[in-house]
Amino acid sequence: MIKSVKSNWIGIIFLMAGVSLACRLTSPTPAAWSGTPSAEARNATNTAFALTQDIKTGVEMQMPTTAQPPTTEHSTPTVQSTAPIDGPWLVFPAVDANALIAYDLDAKVMIEIPLPEPIITSDLGRGLSPDGHTLVVRAGSEFNTDELGIYRIDLPSGTVTQLTPLLSITNQRKLVNEEGSRVFQTLNAVTREDGLAWSPDGRYLAFIAALENNTADLYVLDLEKGRLERLNGVYSQSASPFWSPASNWLVTQELEGFDAELGWRSESVAGLRFPGYDGQNTLYLPVKGSIEEVFLGWANAHSFLSYSRTPTSMTALRQVDIDTLSVGMIYAEAFSQAAVDPASGALALVLDETQALNQGKISGVYLRKAGSAVFELQQAGAWSALAWDAGGVFVASGQQGVSVITPEGNAILLTGESGLSISPSGNWMIGWGDGDTKDSGARLYQSPSGNLLQSLTDLQVTSVYWQPDSKAFFMLAEGALYRVAFPGLNLEEIIAGYPAGQPLELVWVE
């Protein structure tokens, strides 16, 4: 592995920006993200508006006492609120996806944040720093000089600053001139959804870029020292930076042979120790047929869980000790879904009908409790999705409805729902139907009993996002984003115009 330490990253940015092209690359067109501070301020003022209704959060949560259907409140553009615009902010893509929207929860003001297109909106979940104050996203076209890069968004000013490009001028020239297939594989690796990750201590931003080689390499922006560092430079494509809880190890995988139908071929998984960048080792080689290694989570400070994704299933769920370089196989057979409780280490996985038949088992959700080595059938049936919910439970959804399973093995089944979200406090659950196999609408349940408390709407709901304080939640329904606050639980429309049924990425910025 090759390690090279670069000089101050700011100097790199200015140096690369000054390089001209002798081919068909174009310079970025003028946009608000590159304007003067006064222009940015004018743009923010012109695009901001306040909603007409005050947000009612209340100090204490109260149980709804009636099942009366809630009303819907529609917002109208007004002059900017006199309340201080200082967040917290809900950030999400604009309707036409050519900008981001920052919504101030207290002032009820929206600010449009222009960015070069296209915007990798999946970075909204990965690009928020651990302290919740700094948001970075990747955006820009690979055909505009130095435009495809990582951008920092500052609120409330709405100022956007490019931290670094992601492609070298040489790679951009090869893309424009279509010089072979290798450079297109590199672009695919650089723009993967798992292409950036903050260290838990907030000091490092790890990301994948192709600034020096014709392949994607692992880079780290060290915010404490203010410099950009390339940590490897091999022929294969680096991917999936994954930090240990103590920020002292960074795990990545190497990919090769991208195929539009089959995907990648995962070659190896490696770990690198921080802050000295020593102890760089190959941790394990994926199973034959792996198109990517999926890093599920950490069992403890030095052991992580991962599995191999093949074209037909998931397999080889393992625990890797990064200190001793030992690999323990947890589940060697095929499965379709897996999730872990990061606190207790309890594991859940799903076997579909074919997988269960081949293994002499019953299809359903299986649970391995903390301290146990055995997976026990928890909920039989066909389950298409499984996830760990921040409310403290596993949530499985499928033909039977939604099953809520605690790490200890207690479970409830909500047969009328196709989706479920639990409040961060763990006191409330919002279930919703897809309007196809289940009834449309959303309903409020008490957690953990599963008692139905109130019907919220008959609209077809796509997803639900809770406020961190559990005093309200946002609901995407039939292309409109609503805020629903306790105790009234009325639908307050925030913005509309999204394609119905399409999910929306959101993130809270302090």
Secondary structure as GFF3:
##gff-version 3
##sequence-region A 1 510
A	DSSP	beta_strand	4	8	.	.	.	ID=ss1
A	DSSP	alpha_helix	9	17	.	.	.	ID=ss2
A	DSSP	three_ten_helix	32	34	.	.	.	ID=ss3
A	DSSP	alpha_helix	37	47	.	.	.	ID=ss4
A	DSSP	beta_strand	72	73	.	.	.	ID=ss5
A	DSSP	beta_strand	89	93	.	.	.	ID=ss6
A	DSSP	beta_strand	99	104	.	.	.	ID=ss7
A	DSSP	beta_strand	109	114	.	.	.	ID=ss8
A	DSSP	alpha_helix	123	126	.	.	.	ID=ss9
A	DSSP	beta_strand	135	139	.	.	.	ID=ss10
A	DSSP	beta_strand	149	154	.	.	.	ID=ss11
A	DSSP	beta_strand	159	165	.	.	.	ID=ss12
A	DSSP	alpha_helix	169	177	.	.	.	ID=ss13
A	DSSP	alpha_helix	182	190	.	.	.	ID=ss14
A	DSSP	beta_strand	196	198	.	.	.	ID=ss15
A	DSSP	beta_strand	204	209	.	.	.	ID=ss16
A	DSSP	beta_strand	217	222	.	.	.	ID=ss17
A	DSSP	beta_strand	227	230	.	.	.	ID=ss18
A	DSSP	beta_strand	237	243	.	.	.	ID=ss19
A	DSSP	beta_strand	249	259	.	.	.	ID=ss20
A	DSSP	beta_strand	263	273	.	.	.	ID=ss21
A	DSSP	beta_strand	281	284	.	.	.	ID=ss22
A	DSSP	beta_strand	292	298	.	.	.	ID=ss23
A	DSSP	beta_strand	303	309	.	.	.	ID=ss24
A	DSSP	beta_strand	314	321	.	.	.	ID=ss25
A	DSSP	beta_strand	326	331	.	.	.	ID=ss26
A	DSSP	beta_strand	337	340	.	.	.	ID=ss27
A	DSSP	beta_strand	347	351	.	.	.	ID=ss28
A	DSSP	alpha_helix	353	358	.	.	.	ID=ss29
A	DSSP	beta_strand	364	368	.	.	.	ID=ss30
A	DSSP	beta_strand	376	380	.	.	.	ID=ss31
A	DSSP	beta_strand	383	389	.	.	.	ID=ss32
A	DSSP	beta_strand	393	398	.	.	.	ID=ss33
A	DSSP	beta_strand	401	405	.	.	.	ID=ss34
A	DSSP	beta_strand	411	414	.	.	.	ID=ss35
A	DSSP	beta_strand	419	422	.	.	.	ID=ss36
A	DSSP	beta_strand	428	432	.	.	.	ID=ss37
A	DSSP	beta_strand	442	446	.	.	.	ID=ss38
A	DSSP	beta_strand	452	457	.	.	.	ID=ss39
A	DSSP	beta_strand	461	466	.	.	.	ID=ss40
A	DSSP	beta_strand	472	477	.	.	.	ID=ss41
A	DSSP	beta_strand	480	485	.	.	.	ID=ss42
A	DSSP	beta_strand	491	496	.	.	.	ID=ss43
A	DSSP	beta_strand	507	509	.	.	.	ID=ss44
###
